[in-house]
Amino acid sequence: MKIRPLQDRVIVKRVQEEEKTKGGIIIPDTAKEKPQQGKVIAVGKGKVGENGKVIPLDVKAGDTVLFGKYSGSEIKIDGEEHLIMREEDILGVVER
């Protein structure tokens, strides 16, 4: 299924965190927190400004981003969990 977010919304897939600590302790699923980092899958065209012009987004598909703990709405696309959120909910882009 293909989906294109509207306006200033983006679709993000959470990045899986490691299941072991640096000391080698395995973390069970019940003790894990959901990661606050993800990869942008799709972006909307941009937000419409007061003058009627479209302001493009700063993020693009393929970017790795950081977002707040309770940001966005969870959706399922082809059986996989994703988040859909506004660009303003994104805290930053991870550059490597």
C-alpha positions in Angstrom: 0.0 0.0 0.0 1.3 3.5 -0.8 0.3 6.4 1.3 1.2 10.1 0.9 0.8 12.4 4.0 -1.0 15.7 3.6 0.5 19.2 4.2 3.2 19.2 6.8 2.8 15.6 8.0 5.5 12.9 7.8 5.4 9.1 8.1 8.1 7.7 10.3 9.1 4.1 11.0 10.7 3.5 14.4 14.3 2.3 14.5 14.7 -0.9 16.5 17.0 -0.5 19.5 19.5 -3.2 20.5 18.2 -5.9 22.8 21.5 -6.1 24.8 23.2 -3.5 27.0 26.9 -2.8 26.7 27.5 -5.2 29.6 25.8 -8.0 27.7 22.5 -8.0 29.7 19.5 -9.0 27.5 16.5 -6.6 27.9 13.1 -8.3 27.8 10.3 -6.9 25.7 8.3 -5.9 28.7 11.1 -3.6 30.0 11.9 -1.9 26.7 10.8 1.6 26.0 9.7 2.5 22.5 12.5 4.2 20.6 12.3 7.9 20.0 14.3 7.7 16.7 13.0 6.7 13.3 13.4 6.8 9.6 11.2 9.1 7.5 9.3 7.0 5.0 7.2 9.7 3.3 6.6 13.5 3.6 3.8 15.8 2.6 4.1 18.7 0.2 4.4 21.3 2.9 2.4 23.7 5.0 0.4 26.5 3.4 1.5 29.9 4.7 -0.7 32.9 5.5 0.1 34.3 2.0 -1.2 31.0 0.4 2.2 29.8 -0.7 3.4 26.3 0.2 6.3 26.2 2.6 8.4 23.0 1.9 9.4 20.7 4.7 13.0 20.6 6.1 13.0 16.8 6.4 12.9 14.4 3.4 12.3 10.7 2.9 15.3 8.7 4.2 16.3 11.1 7.0 16.7 9.7 10.5 14.9 11.9 13.0 14.4 12.2 16.7 10.9 12.9 18.1 9.1 13.2 21.4 8.1 10.2 23.5 4.3 10.7 22.8 4.5 12.3 19.4 2.4 11.3 16.5 -0.4 8.7 15.9 0.4 5.0 15.4 -0.8 3.5 12.1 -0.2 0.1 10.4 0.9 0.0 6.8 1.2 -3.5 5.3 1.2 -5.0 8.8 4.1 -2.8 10.1 3.8 -0.1 12.7 4.5 3.5 11.7 3.9 6.9 13.1 2.3 9.8 11.4 3.1 13.2 12.8 3.5 16.9 12.0 6.9 18.2 11.1 6.8 20.4 14.3 6.8 17.2 16.4 10.2 16.3 15.0 13.0 17.5 17.4 15.9 17.1 15.0 17.6 15.2 12.2 20.4 12.7 13.0 23.4 13.3 10.7 26.1 10.7 10.5 
